[in-house]
Amino acid sequence: MIQPLSAVRTYRRLKRYRQVTFTLAKYGFGDVADRIGFSSLLKRRLKGKAKPAVSPTPQRFRTALVELGPTFVKFGQLLSTRPDILPERYIRELEKLQDDVQPFPYNEVRAVLREELKNDPEGLFEDFEQTPFAAGSIAQVHKARTPAGAVVAVKVQRPGIPRLIEIDLHILADLARLIEKHIPELRWLQPGELVEQFARTIRRELDFLAEAQSTERFRRNFKDDPTRYIPAVHWEFTSARVLATDWVDGVKVTNVADLEARGFDRKEVARNGARAILKEVFEHRLFHADPHPGNFFVIANNAIATVDFGIVGRLDDETADQLGLLLTSILDRDADAVLQVFRNLNLLNDEVDEALLRFDIEEFIDRYYGLPLQRLDIQTVIGSLLEMVRRHRIILPMNLALLGRMLAVASGVGQTLDPEFSIIDEAAPFVRSFLIGRADPRKAARRLLKTWRQYSELIRSLPSDVEEIAAKLKKGELSVSLHHEGLARLIQEIDRSSNRLAFAMIVAALIIGSSLLVLLQQGPEVLGIPALGLAGYLIAGLLGLWLVVAILRSGRI
């Protein structure tokens, strides 16, 4: 969890904090900055630099994230996988975000390898290309040859990137807390939870040992599948900041012209890619969750090679069971059962109108029920489902959002390779096997046993819980906590107004007192005016001027 910044740490990060708030306001988010309490600072800095006063657009949002640097670009990439909370126009714009950064110098690569692997590149490898093959915000990749003759991709972490990311994570967390506190209409987006999810994701990306372990697990899962290739990890050249895997010499899966030029079967490539992803979801319940075309290559025999396992998604048994129940309920045209699945997954909060949601579920089922598989477009189906979810302000668990995004991308890439491709056709046997497996008596018995254990524990603890509540009632220690919402800003404004009123009364008292001293002509004089009266006028004038400036800077007269 991201902890609040201490005063000292906040001061040290103030320059970056100002840069972030200034950039967001510059691109049309000044109203947000104003509502979270940064209006005076931003208006002073934005004078003569602000963009025209228009509503923020997806393009402005993307440009702001790019200007803010790698951490915010990564955050935007994460948001692009969340069509359950962002409109389609924002999703499509954020999908354009790329890690477009300059590579870091070779002497820094050498320093990282020496620190992590205790040797220079020349001592570790038979050959090491100094120019990186690819460079990203977190790391860059060099091609090398081991003493044993294996050609490997060496991923080297960018020096200092963990510290920079931590600074930005703290700033994001602070902004999220302020948005939740001061902007009630955005509270349903759960910005704090979004930042926490992002923090967990990017910190895992920074741990190359965790990525190596994920790579090995995928490799074991597909060891007997000739249509899928996962590069092996070279552990002797791997650490927390360096990762060495087999070099993949293939064609990017979206490079249709190159695929045809090299004689690959595009239809077979589309089927192999879809089956690999479906196998990850329905059989392994561990799937590659970074569906960037640069992570998927086509190699010999139309096989799919996958790289970069820094972000992976998982389906636990309970979620998988609920997804199976969801599919069954849709096939049975049972809107009530679908609604119950939403409840079981804890997707519904007190603000959701369940009657209206049930109506929308029925409409969704009727729209697609009975259509031939060939006429179903998975991207359209998932898009309609996510639009319904977003309309009712339902926040999906991160893994389900990643899963929906992965299936939609797989369908899109498949149709690029083969216009007649249908991922639903490919998914049918996997779904059928999944539903049959769910009805397996042994699995049903395990679920029943798990439920019995949970209820047994509840029944066992119930008497002591009741006794504890009764004891607190007798002692008068039982209390009810009430939490108000929406009053914080009102209280803040009342407090500010009270302070200004008290300050104005002090100024008025100084003026009246000084005027009495001048009228009475008491005490030493300066230029024929009593010194104390003159001093009172000066102090009152300065304080009054300060009050006027403060009111004008606040923008509220």
Beta strands, then each sheet from edge to edge (+ up, - down):
strand 1: 127-128
strand 2: 134-135
strand 3: 139-145
strand 4: 151-157
strand 5: 228-229
strand 6: 242-246
strand 7: 251-252
strand 8: 286-288
strand 9: 296-299
strand 10: 303-306
strand 11: 312-314
strand 12: 525-526
strand 13: 529-530
sheet 1: 1+ 3- 2+
sheet 2: 1+ 3- 4+ 6-
sheet 3: 5+ 10+ 9- 7+
sheet 4: 8+ 11-
sheet 5: 12+ 13-
end
